[in-house]
Every structure is written in C-alpha cells, then in structure tokens.
Amino acid sequence: KTAKILMLSVVKHVRRKKIGTNLLNRLLNKLKEENISYVELEVSKNNLEAISFYQKHGFKIKEILHGFYQNGEDAYLMNKNI
C-alpha cells in the first residue's frame, strides 16, 4: 500500500522546534499501523529547507517532475519505505 503526503507545513516563527519532525513521525507511525509500506511526496526543487528535512527523515529523491507547478517550476518526487 502507498500513501502520499500532500502537505506538511510549520509556520516560520515556530520552525526548528521539532514540530515538523513530531508531525511526520506521528503520521508515519499511523501509516505503519494501517499497513502502508511506501510514502511519497512532491517538493519544489527550490525548497532546500524542505528537501533537507525530508532527506534527514529518510526520504530519497526518486525523480524530477518537470513543470510540476502551475508556474512551470520543477519538483522532486521523493519517497520512503516505512
């Protein structure tokens, strides 16, 4: 089974306080309980902070999605086995 993360966001003024990590870990644990074994998401190639966050949590870049966003910006498809 596969799950897709559509949005995970933390307001700038409270970032770097483990809120995103806690949200992601709770989500991944819940998905495991539901027998989900694979998670994927898209992230803008320009969002270096988010890319770093997901890589820190074991996500890998699977491919580049050219022109993914309405403004023509590219995205990375990232995934993780859980």
CORJO-V511087 format. One record per residue. N is the residue number from 0. SS is DSSP state (H for helix, E for strand, C for the rest). PSI is psi in radians with two decimals (none if undefined). Layout:
N,SS,PSI
N,SS,PSI
This chain:
0,C,2.59
1,E,2.52
2,E,2.68
3,E,2.24
4,E,2.07
5,C,-0.63
6,C,2.33
7,C,2.01
8,C,2.50
9,C,2.32
10,C,2.43
11,H,-0.77
12,H,-0.14
13,H,0.26
14,C,2.84
15,C,0.47
16,C,0.35
17,C,0.16
18,H,-0.83
19,H,-0.74
20,H,-0.78
21,H,-0.75
22,H,-0.83
23,H,-0.77
24,H,-0.72
25,H,-0.75
26,H,-0.85
27,H,-0.69
28,H,-0.72
29,H,-0.70
30,H,-0.70
31,H,-0.75
32,H,-0.52
33,C,0.23
34,C,0.54
35,C,2.32
36,C,-0.07
37,E,2.31
38,E,2.45
39,E,2.84
40,E,2.84
41,E,2.49
42,E,2.46
43,E,2.41
44,C,-0.39
45,C,-0.15
46,C,1.29
47,H,-0.58
48,H,-0.78
49,H,-0.72
50,H,-0.81
51,H,-0.74
52,H,-0.88
53,H,-0.68
54,H,-0.68
55,H,-0.48
56,C,0.33
57,C,0.08
58,C,2.53
59,E,2.60
60,E,2.12
61,E,-0.76
62,E,2.90
63,E,2.32
64,E,1.69
65,C,2.31
66,C,0.54
67,C,-0.73
68,C,2.77
69,C,-0.54
70,C,0.10
71,C,-0.05
72,C,2.53
73,C,2.76
74,E,2.81
75,E,2.43
76,E,2.10
77,E,2.62
78,E,2.93
79,E,2.38
80,E,2.36
81,C,none
